[in-house]
Amino acid sequence: QRFKKVDALINNKGLVQTALKEVNLIYTLAQQEKQEAQLIKALFYKLALQNHTQEAASQKTIEQLEKELPSFKAPAKNIVNSLLADLYLAYYNNKRYELYNRSETTNYIKKDISTWSRGDFHKRIAVLYAASLKETALLQQTKVASFEPLLIKGNMRHLRPTLFDLLAHRALNYYRSGEE
């Protein structure tokens, strides 16, 4: 219900700052009530709304999510790892033309992703997808329905009934691309 209000603020009125305040409230409530699915959804809404108001937003989004990642516990952490891998991949794809001529660096602390090479991105993406599949037994016992607020409704839910199925499929899509 609260997310419908946020969507209305964004889509109908263009009130990004007001929507961000509402999302921050949802985020706080989700933390207090330990509703992991709502927490992740609020976090991604928050990051998306901040993208509208900041320069270098995609890089800041990744940095902020990297900071938030340790606060999550499995299986929510597995989901965030997978989503973070997607953000890195999207950033890489948006900057691909700049990266092809960039050489690999060694003995260099690579905190700023704007200085990374293609290899650096693919290493991080692979690590995140692998981390998203850790604790396999827990993921195989967790029904995707428990994370319903994060899912886009579709008619193929029976093909990926557990969180492991869903996250493995997401990782497989990356590895099938031949990018790494």
Number of C-alpha atoms within 10 A of each C-alpha: 5 11 17 9 13 21 16 14 18 17 11 9 11 12 14 18 15 14 22 21 13 19 25 16 14 21 23 14 15 19 14 10 11 11 14 21 18 21 24 23 20 24 21 19 20 20 20 15 18 18 16 11 11 11 10 10 16 19 16 16 21 18 15 13 18 14 10 13 15 10 9 16 12 14 20 20 20 25 26 26 24 23 20 23 27 18 18 21 19 13 17 21 12 12 13 14 10 13 18 10 10 13 11 11 13 7 5 6 7 13 9 9 16 14 13 17 20 20 16 14 19 18 11 15 24 17 14 22 26 17 17 29 24 15 13 14 10 15 23 16 12 17 17 21 13 12 19 12 16 17 12 8 9 7 7 8 14 9 9 15 16 20 26 26 17 20 22 19 13 17 20 12 11 18 13 9 8 7 10 13
